[in-house]
């Protein structure tokens, strides 16, 4: 579903990704972790072309993201993206946040888009909040709305960029619960997160980045029980001791 081939990226003279290669198969959940500044968010944003790359190729469901001729708007309509800071339209109600892209991008009628949006709002446990505005909801609720909005586009895969890092601790589980459910339903997911409990429970594989390089790409159990690199061992000992 997602195929990243030997990708490198620079910001000016600083190399933020170094020869990264990995694959995410259909229905697989892959967690991307590593210390701050290791390039995790940059890597996931290259998958739908939000970040361009200078070297290498990326394919999503057979479409080359890195080809200048590819219609990225069309591609992104099939690739759900959930950001750290929700990115909801603050001046629109929750209902309108869910309806707008369906009508504009997928050309659905308002009726169809509303029905789909409200169904997904119910699914993330927020059916009664449709007429509120984002500012009236908690961070956890806003992030669940953001997930519902991404799902309303019928994505073939979902990208999550640290979806819980801006939330208060007690709100994290309500978002992770929705993500766990999605994973169990077979959604292809690539998730940048520090939530190692989620990785242990749900991930098929874990990718560990350090200074823009993929140091490990292993099955979940192998990563947690026997990480190959000293850097990953150190990272895990720090993060699992909290």
PyMOL commands that set and color helices and strands:
alter all, ss='L'
color gray80, all
select helices_A, chain A and resi 40-47+72-76+94-105+110-123+127-129+134-136+139-151+169-184+196-202+220-225+230-240
alter helices_A, ss='H'
color red, helices_A
select strands_A, chain A and resi 2-11+14-24+29-34+55-60+63-64+79-82+157-161+189-192+205-210+213-219
alter strands_A, ss='S'
color yellow, strands_A
deselect
rebuild
show_as cartoon
